[in-house]
Amino acid sequence: MDQKNCDTIIADYERIFHPQKLAIVGVSEEGTGFGSGMFNALQAMGFEGEIFPVNPKGGEFSGTDIYRQIEDIPVRLDFAIICVTAKAVPDVLEACRKNGAAGAEILSAGFSELGTAEGIELEKKIRQIAAKGIRVVGPNCFGIYCPRSRLTLLPGPDLSRRSGPVAFLSQSGGMAIDFAHKGKWMGIGFSKVVSFGNGADLRETELLRYLARDPETRIITMYIEGIKDGDSFFREIKAASYSKPVIVCKGGLSPAGQRMVVSHTASMGGSRVIWQSVLTQVNAIQVQDLEELVEASLAFSLLPEKVFKAISVVGGGGALGVTACDAAEAFGIEIPPLSADLQTRIGELLPKPGSSALNPIDVANPFVSPKVLKEILRNTAQDDRIDLQIIISLLYHYKTIARALGKPVAEVAPYRELAETIRDVMKETGKPIVVVLANPKRGVDDLDIIEMLALARREFLDRGLPVFDELHEAIRAIGHVNSYYGRRKAENE
Amino acid sequence: MDQKNCDTIIADYERIFHPQKLAIVGVSEEGTGFGSGMFNALQAMGFEGEIFPVNPKGGEFSGTDIYRQIEDIPVRLDFAIICVTAKAVPDVLEACRKNGAAGAEILSAGFSELGTAEGIELEKKIRQIAAKGIRVVGPNCFGIYCPRSRLTLLPGPDLSRRSGPVAFLSQSGGMAIDFAHKGKWMGIGFSKVVSFGNGADLRETELLRYLARDPETRIITMYIEGIKDGDSFFREIKAASYSKPVIVCKGGLSPAGQRMVVSHTASMGGSRVIWQSVLTQVNAIQVQDLEELVEASLAFSLLPEKVFKAISVVGGGGALGVTACDAAEAFGIEIPPLSADLQTRIGELLPKPGSSALNPIDVANPFVSPKVLKEILRNTAQDDRIDLQIIISLLYHYKTIARALGKPVAEVAPYRELAETIRDVMKETGKPIVVVLANPKRGVDDLDIIEMLALARREFLDRGLPVFDELHEAIRAIGHVNSYYGRRKAENE
């Protein structure tokens, strides 16, 4: 495509993701249905553009006049959210196109996913209208979430308002909303989330091409089932992955899962082995499920762009040394024993007995103060081989002390001090630190621990420290960062 | 061993796990140290036997006179908990033996794990005393947890008082206490948990032989690093697994992890591949980490002893159909599409649009009532191929309704009704039902959801329904049940 075309396309995407004039078609005065829900959700999110609700019956909703049809709206729209019955969609979409809207998301279901002749025909009409000059997300999707413009997914009035570097593309609306919710407390900031459903117009390949060029997006993630054109899809991943990581969760890799991928388009089949091999060739990061996707996104969001060959682990808990080494080895990471000199210095800081200064450094006692932990981390960082440190925090143990003092555990556990301490060491040493917030106690008697740890997680994240629930999850996520930058470096050499 | 010997051994174990007369050596009047902690923990747990605290300084602790030495105790002890410095241990142990105690647990560290000549010599002395006629757990361990007698692990005053079918053997004390805590809210009842540390006397093989015969234990689980005698160990697993499942988490399977296994005894090395192959031969269930161990234990605890070839999945959430089929296929389980007749009947119960009655059954709307879910589950069970049902509960969505009503979500979400409903269907149909309690929201704003789900989990567990956090975890656990009973059946044929 030539430069002019390219500029127009980028400008169109800008109008789609950050609309100033937005129509919602299917807002009823009674407030029922998806359209009204979206209106409310956008207001709750603090959407600052102008919203034009539309319904043939007219009336008023939430203090705003409802237009009877798109044709009555006196301005050029940037974007439209369409939530009317499937049959009514083509006419509405055509009206949006004539208005000059850059794009529309169609939340309505009832198209090719039904497998009926009528549904397939309706979707074909959408594709034809799109081809005449309006970009379409959907149908049968949850739409776009963009924290900067406050566009939100169906039904999300409670998604984070904070932008970040992670974009997510998903055929499945459920995956999109689940990732958006998990990301909120796990510390993932999103640039754009697009649930594209049936993908009648915009889908994986074209959106990927856009995200590769999008300065707001530093990490591209996706959940895909079927793809439309394997060759161009993998070409786009390869092109994108020269400049930013592309994390892929592929659903339907089992024969049974494959059969479930109701594939209205010419979808690429292929076994697990083929997918894995092709994704590796294009330097995509492969994850098995949403949890691994969120964890990998967190690591790519907060860690420097490099390979972490060797790490230290400081903490405690069940079989720390063996568990850490098993996990690290599985992902090609070393946990080198520290020099005798460092072991002596760290050993002097550790409580006796039961501690170990070898690496993993087992502090043995969960009440070792942030001050002492700081000294341990500072010393460990002096080993030139160590690229990154993991600290396993056993803050949940403070409930014992809180109980003895008759105070809430959130008051007693020194999580803020710990977060500050770790951030200080990270700055001073220039080596990233990853936090594991262990908690074996999650029953009704221990909700206070859960609350304290949720607060602690926020303090860590606010200081740029990634937090994981389990050590092996942290190590797996670091392993993904290593694979990606290792391969990218090899390609560039 | 002959019958008489065998009876004596069983009687000794009875005195060890359910002691009536118990000494704690190392209880100080000031209340510091492990001994005093154990005294308090046993009282908190409601230990009903008689406790004899011991300390050379004498005095009084918590209203009980402290004996200056074991020799002064006027009764025959069943068991002793020893928490004195390593050097003092042999004399104390010998005094316990002379008293006639059946066994002792040595919580003290400072033995062969140090790798020093002195530590190795001290442990040798312990072994020699044990050989003269007292069974020893430890040293360098967290001891025994037995809910029926209320013996508890270091430092566990807050472990469950409820007995159950699961026994756990662990070299690592940290793993033992973590499993005990996780088990408490995950619904695992324990018969006996033994953290045996350095295993100077009692360790994996002999304890396994005992547990295989223990009527209180229906499921044997273990975390092991090094083993002392591979041949007899695997022979005992094979013998035990004819009558009960043996679940093994082997730490140190990586070369680095293996190096961490500080192996004071002749420990069996061997790669991952060798271990996996041998464990499969003896029909042990292999798990990778503590989470998988807890989940497998839960499935074996609550599911009938059989193979579940085909299952149904009822629920919703991101990409349900594809995700469920991918997970099921990975563990050799089928999710067969229901007959057209059943699909029609179930389809009539489901909200439109977006639902699917195929299997997985996607209810599309999270607010489908327990009554309707009951009818769906009853219909699904009519398919003769279905051996087990999984229901994915999306109770967390009720926060939206709770907010609209201005009520707490724990009041609004119908979790008790749902638990009763599911239990009723299970009874009526004779097919087990497994619950997945999904929750993508775990931030500081959603602690009320976490609380509601913790309450819900308890209601499900109280009715014998296993609960998992994620669908793939539930399916993996069912897969373990299938592998075990499948192989056992094949062996018996």
Interface residues (C-beta under 8 A of the other chain):
Chain A: A109 G110 P155 D158 Q171 S172 G173 G174 M175 A176 I177 D178 F179 H181 K182 K184 W185 Y223 E225 G251 G252 L253 S254 P255 A256 G257 R259 M260 V261 D289 L290 E291 G316 G317 G318 A319 L320 G321 V322 T323 C325 D326 A328 E329 A330 E334 I335 P353 G354 T400 P440 K441 R442 G443 V444 D445 D446 L447 I450 E451 A454 L455 R458 E470 H472
Chain B: A109 G110 N140 P155 D158 Q171 S172 G173 G174 M175 A176 I177 D178 F179 H181 K182 K184 W185 Y223 E225 G251 G252 L253 S254 P255 A256 G257 R259 M260 V261 D289 L290 E291 G316 G317 G318 A319 L320 G321 V322 T323 C325 D326 A328 E329 A330 E334 I335 P353 G354 T400 P440 K441 R442 G443 V444 D445 D446 L447 I450 E451 A454 L455 R458 E470 H472
